[in-house]
Structures are given as C-alpha cells and as structure tokens.
Amino acid sequence: RSVESARMSTSFTIERCLGRGGCGEVYLATRRGGGGLDRRVAVKMLREDLPNPEGAVARLQDEGRLLAMLDHPAIVQVIELTRLRGRIALVTEYVDGVDVARFSSPGFLLPPRVVAELMAEVAGALHTAAGTPSPETGKPLQLIHRDVKPENVRISRHGEVKLLDFGIARSEE
C-alpha cells in the first residue's frame, strides 16, 4: 500500500554559529517542516570563498550520503541535504550537550570508568561505519572517520554519546 504526501515546505531559522572549520560553519537552526513540525537541527554550510567549491560541495554531499547509510545510536543522524542562501547545506540532528574536549583539562577530567564507556560507544560507532554494507556492492564500506578527536565526540544532556563530523571520512566502496 503506497502513501502519498502533500508537498509541504520546509524552512530554516538560523539561530547562532556553533563552530567554524576549514571549509564551512555549523549553525544551530530551527527546521520548520510542513504541518507545524519544528525541530532544532545543526546545519553545516560551506563557506562562500572556498578556492575549490566544486570539490567541497562533492565532499559535503558524500558526507551526507555516508551518514544516511549508517545506523548506530552513537553516530549523528543526517536529516537532509539542501540549499540555503544559495549554498549547499547538510542538516543533521542537533546534539544538545558538550564536546568531550571540555573534559580534557585538569580539574575537569572524567572518571576512568566513564571514559571507558564513552570510548566503547565511539568504538561501536566506528565498527558500524566500517562494517555497514555498501548499497551498490553489498561489501562492507570499511569507512574510516579520519578525524576522531575530543571536539568531534559529544555527550548529550541525556548522556548519549555522538560521533560527529564525517567530513573527511574515506571509503573505497
């Protein structure tokens, strides 16, 4: 049985910049979906002044496609690829919490057991990224994140661990 949906517009209200990297910025935004369904999201937008914009667009599209293939509670979930203000944007779930980097200085260190549990979650996410089958070949993606660092691991206010930023991840598949 198929289900048809009415075309409902989606809009975004950018609230604030969450961070900047070499190729773009990540913003906290509210995604206003059809039927009054609002959701806080993270929006990664490429900078307008990139020297090789075509390559950056391709990498952001690849990041979105890869995230869409991965299903693990510790991997940030992709919502959509879209254009905002004439720029390509990757929309993901917003993880309300703190980066693990916050706990890497004296006086703010996490107990060893918490660190072990956190690393187990990240290891599970990386295992899923490596073992998820490619939709085209069925072979494991063998996806390598290549940027695992405290700033790319977030702990939500509910205690969930999320691995972020697959922007330079690689897979031969």
C-alpha positions as CSV (number, residue, x, y, z in Angstrom):
1,R,0.0,0.0,0.0
2,S,1.5,3.3,-1.0
3,V,1.1,6.6,0.8
4,E,1.1,9.9,-0.9
5,S,2.1,13.0,0.9
6,A,1.2,16.6,0.2
7,R,4.2,18.7,-0.7
8,M,4.8,20.8,2.4
9,S,7.5,23.4,2.5
10,T,10.5,23.4,4.9
11,S,12.2,26.5,6.1
12,F,15.1,27.2,8.5
13,T,15.7,29.9,11.0
14,I,19.4,30.2,11.8
15,E,19.9,30.9,15.5
16,R,23.7,31.0,16.1
17,C,27.0,29.7,14.9
18,L,28.2,26.6,16.8
19,G,31.6,26.4,15.2
20,R,33.8,27.0,12.2
21,G,36.2,24.8,10.3
22,G,38.4,25.0,7.2
23,C,35.5,24.6,4.7
24,G,32.5,26.0,6.5
25,E,30.4,26.7,9.5
26,V,27.9,24.8,11.6
27,Y,24.8,26.6,12.9
28,L,22.1,25.8,15.3
29,A,18.8,26.3,13.5
30,T,15.1,25.5,13.8
31,R,13.8,23.5,10.9
32,R,10.2,24.3,10.3
33,G,8.5,21.4,8.5
34,G,5.1,21.1,7.0
35,G,2.2,20.8,9.4
36,G,3.9,22.9,12.0
37,L,6.6,20.3,12.9
38,D,9.6,22.2,14.2
39,R,12.9,20.7,15.2
40,R,16.2,22.1,16.4
41,V,19.0,20.9,14.0
42,A,22.6,21.5,13.1
43,V,23.3,23.0,9.7
44,K,26.7,22.6,8.1
45,M,27.2,25.2,5.4
46,L,30.2,25.6,3.1
47,R,32.0,28.9,3.1
48,E,31.3,31.1,0.1
49,D,35.0,31.9,-0.5
50,L,36.4,28.4,-1.0
51,P,39.2,28.0,-3.6
52,N,37.7,24.8,-4.9
53,P,34.0,25.0,-4.3
54,E,33.1,22.0,-6.6
55,G,35.3,19.7,-4.6
56,A,33.9,21.0,-1.2
57,V,30.3,20.5,-2.5
58,A,31.1,16.9,-3.6
59,R,32.7,16.2,-0.2
60,L,29.7,17.6,1.7
61,Q,27.3,15.5,-0.5
62,D,29.5,12.4,0.1
63,E,29.3,13.1,3.9
64,G,25.5,13.3,3.7
65,R,25.3,10.1,1.7
66,L,27.6,8.2,4.0
67,L,25.7,9.4,7.1
68,A,22.5,8.3,5.6
69,M,23.8,4.7,5.2
70,L,24.9,4.5,8.9
71,D,22.6,3.4,11.6
72,H,24.1,3.5,15.1
73,P,22.9,5.4,18.2
74,A,26.4,7.0,18.6
75,I,26.5,8.3,15.0
76,V,24.9,11.7,14.4
77,Q,21.8,11.3,12.2
78,V,21.5,13.1,8.9
79,I,18.2,14.7,8.1
80,E,18.7,16.2,4.6
81,L,21.0,17.9,2.1
82,T,19.5,21.2,0.9
83,R,20.4,24.6,-0.4
84,L,20.2,27.6,2.0
85,R,21.0,31.1,0.9
86,G,22.3,29.7,-2.3
87,R,24.8,27.4,-0.5
88,I,24.7,23.6,-0.1
89,A,23.9,22.6,3.5
90,L,24.0,19.4,5.4
91,V,21.3,19.2,8.0
92,T,21.8,16.8,10.9
93,E,20.3,16.2,14.3
94,Y,21.4,18.8,16.9
95,V,23.1,17.2,19.9
96,D,22.4,19.5,22.8
97,G,25.4,18.8,25.1
98,V,29.1,19.3,25.4
99,D,32.2,18.1,23.4
100,V,34.4,15.6,25.2
101,A,37.2,18.2,24.8
102,R,35.6,20.0,27.7
103,F,36.8,17.2,30.0
104,S,40.4,17.1,28.9
105,S,42.0,19.6,31.2
106,P,43.0,19.2,34.9
107,G,40.1,19.7,37.2
108,F,37.6,18.6,34.6
109,L,38.7,15.1,33.9
110,L,36.2,12.3,33.7
111,P,36.5,9.2,35.9
112,P,38.2,6.3,34.1
113,R,35.1,4.2,34.0
114,V,33.1,7.0,32.2
115,V,36.0,7.4,29.7
116,A,35.9,3.6,29.1
117,E,32.2,3.6,28.5
118,L,32.5,6.7,26.2
119,M,35.2,5.0,24.2
120,A,33.2,1.9,23.9
121,E,30.3,3.9,22.3
122,V,32.7,5.5,19.9
123,A,34.3,2.2,19.1
124,G,30.8,0.8,18.3
125,A,30.1,3.7,16.0
126,L,33.4,3.2,14.2
127,H,32.7,-0.6,13.9
128,T,29.3,0.2,12.4
129,A,30.9,2.6,9.9
130,A,33.4,0.0,8.8
131,G,31.0,-2.9,8.6
132,T,27.9,-1.3,7.1
133,P,27.3,-2.8,3.6
134,S,27.5,-0.7,0.6
135,P,24.1,-0.4,-1.1
136,E,25.8,-0.8,-4.5
137,T,28.1,-3.8,-3.9
138,G,27.0,-5.3,-0.6
139,K,30.6,-5.3,0.6
140,P,31.4,-3.6,3.9
141,L,32.0,0.2,3.5
142,Q,35.2,0.0,5.5
143,L,34.6,3.6,6.2
144,I,37.4,5.3,8.1
145,H,36.4,8.5,10.0
146,R,39.9,10.1,9.9
147,D,39.1,12.9,12.4
148,V,38.2,11.2,15.7
149,K,39.1,13.8,18.4
150,P,37.5,15.1,21.5
151,E,35.9,18.0,19.7
152,N,34.1,15.5,17.4
153,V,32.6,13.5,20.2
154,R,29.6,15.0,22.0
155,I,27.8,13.9,25.2
156,S,24.2,15.0,25.1
157,R,22.4,16.4,28.1
158,H,20.8,13.0,28.4
159,G,24.1,11.2,28.5
160,E,24.1,9.9,24.9
161,V,27.4,9.8,23.1
162,K,27.5,11.0,19.5
163,L,30.3,10.9,16.9
164,L,30.2,13.9,14.7
165,D,31.9,15.3,11.5
166,F,32.4,12.6,8.9
167,G,33.6,15.4,6.5
168,I,36.9,13.8,5.7
169,A,35.8,10.1,6.1
170,R,37.0,7.7,3.4
171,S,35.7,4.5,1.9
172,E,36.9,2.7,-1.1
173,E,33.3,1.5,-1.7
